[in-house]
Amino acid sequence: MKKKIKIAVVDDHQLIRQGIISLIKEFEGLEVIYEAENGEVLCNLIKKKEPDVILLDIAMPVMDGIKATEYLNQNHPNVKILILTNHNDEQMIIHLIQSGAHGFLLKDTGIETIVDSIHSVIKLGHCFNDHVSKEMLKILKNSQKIIPYFKKVILSEREIEIIKLICMEQTNREIADTLCISVRTVDWHRENILKKVDAKNTAGIVMYAMNHRLSDDTKFRPIL
């Protein structure tokens, strides 16, 4: 039997928690192991048992989603964090990504998209819609903040191509079309890039590219 994905649902509204949990139960391969009304309760629960994915609200009393994300990134780095929120502020999104969040969903998102996103963060390590990705790239490119140090790694020419296209705000489908390869192949390369540069998500790839001046070249010619 295939191992189920263990999920925690964290939101200060009981009705929202119960609604999400009841919907997730309709899908095979997913299991909600516990729920929490704020970040502090989550931090106490996670010491006893780690979920694979946390659906995490931002605005909560006692400990909000931002502080919870920072704690999880420091103490439970293998747990994937999907922010589920009503807030769509780009600056907050960037801060949460840099703090360790792996994806963002708005609360008006359908359950099928939530389930797809859960599988995506497990398989790829990230899940960002086009709006979030483009706004994230714009802010990171224009940021005057010091870019963190990244270890030196050897990237293939194809991986460098894909990094440059990510910095040009292309989606996986657009990258596949540009390079005349399959979306699955792009997914595979992206996963390898994340591992090589020791990044958690797309924001980490962009920061790596900026730190190594891979995003400076506006001209792009695919390898034939």
C-alpha positions as CSV (number, residue, x, y, z in Angstrom):
1,M,0.0,0.0,0.0
2,K,1.3,3.4,-1.0
3,K,2.3,5.6,2.0
4,K,-0.2,8.4,2.7
5,I,0.8,12.0,2.8
6,K,0.4,13.3,6.4
7,I,-1.1,16.7,6.6
8,A,-1.7,19.3,9.4
9,V,-4.3,22.1,9.1
10,V,-3.6,25.3,11.0
11,D,-6.2,28.1,11.1
12,D,-7.7,30.1,13.9
13,H,-11.2,29.5,12.5
14,Q,-12.6,26.1,13.5
15,L,-15.2,26.1,10.7
16,I,-12.5,26.6,8.1
17,R,-10.3,23.8,9.6
18,Q,-13.2,21.4,9.7
19,G,-14.3,22.2,6.2
20,I,-10.8,21.6,4.8
21,I,-10.4,18.4,6.7
22,S,-13.7,17.0,5.6
23,L,-12.9,17.7,2.0
24,I,-9.4,16.3,2.2
25,K,-10.9,13.0,3.6
26,E,-12.6,12.5,0.2
27,F,-9.2,12.0,-1.5
28,E,-7.1,8.8,-1.4
29,G,-3.5,9.0,-0.3
30,L,-4.0,11.9,2.1
31,E,-4.4,11.9,5.9
32,V,-4.9,14.8,8.3
33,I,-3.0,13.8,11.4
34,Y,-3.9,16.9,13.5
35,E,-5.2,20.4,13.4
36,A,-4.2,23.6,15.3
37,E,-5.7,27.0,16.0
38,N,-2.4,28.9,16.0
39,G,1.3,28.5,15.4
40,E,2.1,27.9,19.1
41,V,-0.2,24.9,19.3
42,L,1.3,23.6,16.0
43,C,4.9,23.9,17.4
44,N,3.9,21.9,20.4
45,L,2.2,19.2,18.3
46,I,5.0,18.9,15.7
47,K,7.5,18.0,18.4
48,K,5.7,14.7,18.8
49,K,4.9,14.0,15.2
50,E,5.9,15.7,12.0
51,P,3.4,16.0,9.1
52,D,4.6,15.9,5.5
53,V,2.7,19.1,4.6
54,I,1.2,21.9,6.7
55,L,-1.7,24.0,5.4
56,L,-0.9,27.2,7.3
57,D,-2.9,30.4,7.8
58,I,-1.1,33.7,8.2
59,A,-3.3,35.9,10.5
60,M,-3.7,34.0,13.8
61,P,-3.5,35.0,17.5
62,V,-0.6,34.0,19.9
63,M,1.7,32.9,17.0
64,D,0.9,33.9,13.4
65,G,1.9,32.1,10.3
66,I,5.0,34.2,9.7
67,K,6.6,33.3,13.0
68,A,5.4,29.7,12.6
69,T,7.1,29.5,9.2
70,E,10.4,30.9,10.6
71,Y,10.2,28.3,13.5
72,L,9.5,25.4,11.1
73,N,12.3,26.4,8.8
74,Q,14.8,26.4,11.6
75,N,13.6,23.3,13.5
76,H,11.7,21.1,11.0
77,P,13.2,21.8,7.6
78,N,11.8,18.7,6.0
79,V,8.2,19.7,6.5
80,K,6.6,21.4,3.5
81,I,4.7,24.6,4.2
82,L,1.7,25.6,2.1
83,I,0.4,29.0,3.0
84,L,-3.4,29.1,2.8
85,T,-4.6,32.7,3.2
86,N,-6.8,35.6,2.2
87,H,-3.8,37.9,2.0
88,N,-2.2,38.5,-1.4
89,D,0.4,41.1,-0.4
90,E,3.5,40.6,-2.5
91,Q,6.0,41.8,0.1
92,M,4.5,39.4,2.6
93,I,4.7,36.6,0.1
94,I,8.4,37.3,-0.5
95,H,9.2,37.4,3.2
96,L,7.4,34.1,3.8
97,I,9.2,32.5,0.8
98,Q,12.6,33.7,2.2
99,S,11.5,32.3,5.6
100,G,10.9,28.9,4.1
101,A,7.4,28.7,2.7
102,H,7.0,26.3,-0.2
103,G,3.8,27.5,-1.8
104,F,0.8,29.9,-1.6
105,L,-2.9,29.4,-2.0
106,L,-5.8,31.8,-1.6
107,K,-8.7,30.6,0.6
108,D,-11.1,30.8,-2.3
109,T,-9.1,28.1,-4.0
110,G,-11.0,24.8,-4.9
111,I,-10.2,21.6,-3.0
112,E,-8.8,20.0,-6.2
113,T,-6.2,22.8,-6.5
114,I,-5.3,22.4,-2.9
115,V,-4.8,18.6,-3.3
116,D,-2.8,19.1,-6.5
117,S,-0.6,21.6,-4.6
118,I,0.0,19.2,-1.8
119,H,1.2,16.6,-4.3
120,S,3.3,19.3,-6.0
121,V,5.2,20.3,-2.9
122,I,5.9,16.7,-2.1
123,K,7.2,15.9,-5.6
124,L,8.9,19.2,-6.6
125,G,9.4,20.9,-3.3
126,H,7.4,24.0,-4.3
127,C,4.1,25.2,-5.6
128,F,3.6,28.8,-6.9
129,N,0.9,30.0,-9.3
130,D,1.9,32.3,-12.1
131,H,0.9,35.5,-10.3
132,V,3.0,34.7,-7.2
133,S,6.0,33.6,-9.3
134,K,6.0,36.7,-11.4
135,E,5.6,39.1,-8.5
136,M,8.2,37.2,-6.6
137,L,10.7,37.5,-9.4
138,K,10.1,41.2,-9.9
139,I,10.7,42.0,-6.2
140,L,13.8,39.8,-6.0
141,K,15.3,41.3,-9.1
142,N,14.7,44.9,-7.8
143,S,15.8,44.1,-4.2
144,Q,18.8,45.9,-2.8
145,K,19.1,43.4,0.1
146,I,22.3,41.4,0.5
147,I,21.9,38.1,-1.3
148,P,22.8,35.1,0.8
149,Y,25.9,33.0,0.1
150,F,25.4,29.9,-1.9
151,K,27.9,27.0,-2.1
152,K,29.7,26.6,-5.4
153,V,28.2,23.9,-7.6
154,I,28.7,22.5,-11.1
155,L,25.6,23.2,-13.3
156,S,25.1,21.7,-16.7
157,E,24.5,24.0,-19.7
158,R,20.9,22.8,-19.8
159,E,20.4,23.7,-16.1
160,I,21.9,27.1,-16.7
161,E,19.4,27.6,-19.6
162,I,16.5,26.7,-17.4
163,I,17.7,29.0,-14.5
164,K,17.9,31.9,-17.0
165,L,14.4,31.2,-18.3
166,I,13.1,31.0,-14.7
167,C,14.6,34.5,-14.2
168,M,12.7,35.6,-17.3
169,E,9.5,34.7,-15.5
170,Q,8.7,31.7,-17.7
171,T,6.5,28.9,-16.4
172,N,7.5,25.2,-16.7
173,R,5.2,24.9,-19.8
174,E,6.8,28.0,-21.4
175,I,10.3,26.7,-20.6
176,A,9.4,23.3,-22.2
177,D,8.2,25.1,-25.3
178,T,11.3,27.3,-25.5
179,L,13.7,24.4,-25.2
180,C,11.5,21.9,-27.2
181,I,11.5,19.4,-24.3
182,S,8.7,18.0,-22.2
183,V,7.3,19.6,-19.0
184,R,8.3,16.4,-17.2
185,T,11.9,17.0,-18.2
186,V,11.7,20.6,-17.0
187,D,10.3,19.4,-13.7
188,W,13.2,16.9,-13.4
189,H,15.9,19.6,-14.2
190,R,14.2,22.0,-11.8
191,E,14.3,19.4,-9.0
192,N,18.0,18.7,-9.7
193,I,18.8,22.5,-9.6
194,L,17.1,22.9,-6.3
195,K,19.2,20.1,-4.8
196,K,22.4,21.4,-6.4
197,V,22.1,25.0,-5.2
198,D,20.6,24.0,-1.9
199,A,17.5,26.0,-2.5
200,K,14.0,25.4,-1.1
201,N,12.0,26.9,-3.9
202,T,11.9,29.2,-7.0
203,A,12.9,32.2,-4.9
204,G,16.1,30.3,-3.9
205,I,16.9,29.6,-7.6
206,V,16.5,33.3,-8.5
207,M,18.7,34.4,-5.6
208,Y,21.3,31.9,-6.7
209,A,21.2,33.2,-10.2
210,M,21.5,36.8,-9.0
211,N,24.4,35.9,-6.8
212,H,26.2,34.3,-9.7
213,R,25.1,36.8,-12.3
214,L,23.2,34.2,-14.3
215,S,20.2,36.5,-14.5
216,D,22.2,39.5,-16.0
217,D,22.2,38.1,-19.6
218,T,18.9,39.3,-21.2
219,K,19.8,37.6,-24.5
220,F,18.9,33.9,-24.6
221,R,19.7,31.4,-27.3
222,P,18.8,27.7,-26.5
223,I,21.4,25.0,-27.0
224,L,20.7,23.0,-30.1
